[in-house]
Amino acid sequence: MKTSTKIIIGIVAVVAAIAFFGYKKYQKMQSIFEKITIELAGIKDLKITSQSIGFNASVKFTNSSNEDFSFKGYIVSLKQLNFYYKGKYIGKAIPNLEEIYIPKYNELVVENIPVIIPFGTVFSNLTEITTFNSNYLTSEAVVSVAGYEFLIN
């Protein structure tokens, strides 16, 4: 067998091994994501301007899987948090989280995430928001893992 053929076979084997282990890691992350929940833990520093309503949100991530959940931002990132009032989209936050660690069967509260809700959104949902009750405010996280997006809600 020629040396070039051996090199090509070696490269193909290495690429196949990387793809296989990457797929296994993806499956493991997906099974953990399915068991992570997010809920709004609190709101503070409410600010109303002429164009928007802003506040700092605290969200609680609960890991109910039997695996620790951790990530560092270069492969996995918390892309955004979407907020809903009575099931209707009202705004989003772009958190600055580069690293998260949630032990198995545990939770993590992330505080002071700035949220901006444009008045256009408020006006389109005015009948719902006039009797504002924070119990109807929910959130979901958009997490990006190696180019794939997962929703945690």
JOFEN-V924116 format. One line per field, one symbol per residue. psi: psi as a letter, one per 40 degrees, with the letter a starting at -180 (. if undefined). A space follows every 10 residues. Layout:
psi: ???
This chain:
psi: hidddddddd dddddddddd dddddddddd ddddehihih eihifhhhae eihiihihih hhheifiihi iieedhihdi hiiihfehhd iiigighehh hhiifaihhh ifhhhhhidd ddddfddded fhhedehiii ihhhhfehhi hh.
